[in-house]
Amino acid sequence: MEEHGYVHRVKPGAPGQPILFVFHGTGGDENQFYEFGSNLLPNATIVSPRGDVAEYGAARFFKRTGEGVYDMVDLARATEKMAGFVKALAEEYKASEVIGLGYSNGANILANVLIETGDLFDQAVLMHPLIPFRPKDNAKLAGRKLLITAGERDPICPAPLTQSLADYFTRQGAGVRIEWHPGGHDLRHSEVEAVQAFLG
């Protein structure tokens, strides 16, 4: 269905439960992490939007001009639109807590919504995020709980930039955990276990 600006799937949860937004990577869609989210938090409302930008037919949440080079104007547009989407759905389902989980491009839009709004999400899981710019300080991030998962040899999201993002969130007062694996941009079982433990 398309409401609030995005084609998305939703599974209504039990009253008074959290809402979990799951964000796919480049080329994914609203199905990529829908079942994963449902299994992580069976009683929560699950919302999985499809990115509204197409890159050679691959769905994304914002435009880029090259690998690791973001169209900052479109990122700002997408961030504002996504923040409105999250607020609207969280209010509609009367969520007790707002949680986000994203991989790759999905982690990037989630990270930038965190950077810009600060307190929209209570908890977030960023799997292989890449923020290739210096984020602005945001005191509203204090107290947020964040998990970052990453590959030590990720050619798309270099480890130093992952660490830099984690350090940024820590400076803002957020609680940050990092789960590293020795590989690249691939998702490993150790990451899944870390996510389960973090949200459990």
Helices and strands as residue ranges (DSSP letters): E 2-3, E 6-11, E 19-23, H 34-40, E 45-49, E 53-55, E 58-60, E 64-66, E 69-70, H 72-92, E 98-103, H 105-117, E 123-127, G 139-141, E 145-151, H 159-171, E 175-181, H 189-199
